[in-house]
């Protein structure tokens, strides 16, 4: 057979071989994709998959709990306490301390008394009630806890009569027990009255002097704060207790 007659057969063989090769390659590519997929997996529609809630971890775990209001600070007065040292200890002003507890006299405290301590100051300014008298300074004398025993408080003498800088009334306690003179009064016949603050008079002859002039109060000396002498010869000096009853009368010679 001549080459010309065999040429169509050769071309047909080449065409068949090429188509066969393409078919094998196409089948091989499709086989790889089928193997990669999980034949047992079930397709899930995207709309049926629940979405995770977008909540920050810190917001869910670190939410601060509300603080409980424990109320104001309360101090129970003990022996040795004064408004002055409580003001310094708690770092509050004396005025706020008095206003928070409705106190009018900074010298008057009682053992066991409960005081409100306005830490940080008062929310609103509260006027402190004042009396139309000389300015009252806090007494440096600490609160004393009293003990039982006999008390005998009397006026023993009046010295320096007629001289403002020398006038003084001496008061002594000849009993065996001590007594707080808070609320006691020393008066003359002309209406002049000195009222004792927080001060303790011990027994066994211990004495205290009330000076007519102004000065700083101490354990043994109290100052009236007047500008003129008050006592006269022949005048009666009266010592009254906190209940208003006269405890002692002294005639000035």
C-alpha positions, 0 to 999 in steps of 0.5 A, spaced: 500 500 500 502 506 498 504 512 503 498 516 500 493 511 501 496 510 509 496 517 510 488 518 512 489 512 517 495 515 520 491 522 521 485 518 524 490 514 529 493 520 532 486 524 533 483 518 536 490 518 541 489 525 542 482 524 544 483 518 549 489 522 552 484 528 554 479 524 556 484 520 561 486 527 564 479 530 565 477 523 569 483 524 573 482 531 575 475 530 577 477 524 581 482 528 585 476 533 587 471 527 589 476 524 593 478 531 597 471 532 599 468 528 604 462 523 601 459 522 608 458 530 610 452 533 609 451 540 607 448 545 612 445 551 609 449 557 611 442 560 615 442 554 619 449 556 623 448 560 629 452 566 630 457 567 636 455 573 640 460 578 640 461 579 647 468 582 650 470 577 655 472 583 660 465 586 659 462 579 661 467 577 667 470 584 670 464 588 671 465 591 678 460 590 683 456 596 687 460 598 693 455 597 699 454 604 703 457 603 710 454 609 713 458 615 717 464 614 721 462 613 729 467 615 734 465 613 741 468 618 746 473 615 751 477 618 757 482 623 754 478 625 748 477 632 746 474 635 740 481 638 738 485 631 738 479 628 735 479 633 729 486 632 728 486 625 728 480 624 723 483 630 719 476 634 719 475 641 721 472 643 728 467 647 725 464 641 721 465 636 727 461 640 732 456 642 726 455 634 724 453 633 732 449 639 733 454 641 739 454 648 741 460 648 746 467 645 744 469 643 751 463 639 753 464 631 752 461 625 755 465 618 756 460 614 752 458 619 747 457 617 740 460 622 735 459 623 727 465 624 724 464 628 717 470 625 713 471 629 707 467 635 710 460 636 710 455 636 704 453 643 705 455 648 710 451 648 716 451 654 721 454 653 728 449 655 733 453 661 737 451 664 744 452 672 745 458 671 749 465 671 749 468 666 744 469 659 747 476 656 745 476 648 745 479 646 752 486 642 752 483 638 758 481 631 756 475 628 758 476 624 765 472 618 767 470 619 774 471 614 780 466 613 786 467 617 793 465 622 797 465 629 794 466 636 798 467 642 794 467 649 797 469 656 795 476 657 800 478 664 798 477 670 793 484 674 792 486 680 789 479 683 790 478 689 785 484 688 780 482 685 774 489 681 773 489 679 780 482 677 782 481 669 783 476 665 786 479 658 789 475 652 789 477 646 793 474 639 793 476 636 800 472 629 799 476 623 797 473 622 790 473 627 784 468 630 780 467 633 773 465 641 774 462 641 767 455 645 768 457 648 774 457 655 775 460 661 779 456 667 780 456 674 784 450 678 786 450 683 780 448 677 775 455 675 773 456 668 772 462 663 770 460 657 767 465 651 767 466 647 761 470 640 761 474 640 767 475 635 773 476 637 780 480 631 784 479 630 791 483 630 798 484 638 798 485 639 790 483 646 788 482 650 782 482 657 781 477 661 777 481 668 774 477 674 772 481 676 766 482 672 760 487 666 759 488 659 757 484 654 761 488 649 764 487 643 769 488 648 775 486 655 772 480 657 769 479 664 766 472 668 766 475 672 760 472 679 763 475 686 761 473 689 768 474 686 776 467 683 778 468 682 786 467 687 791 468 686 799 462 684 803 459 681 797 457 673 796 460 669 791 456 663 790 458 656 787 452 652 784 452 645 781 450 642 775 443 641 778 442 649 779 443 648 787 448 652 791 454 648 793 458 653 797 457 660 799 463 665 801 463 672 803 468 676 801 472 680 807 
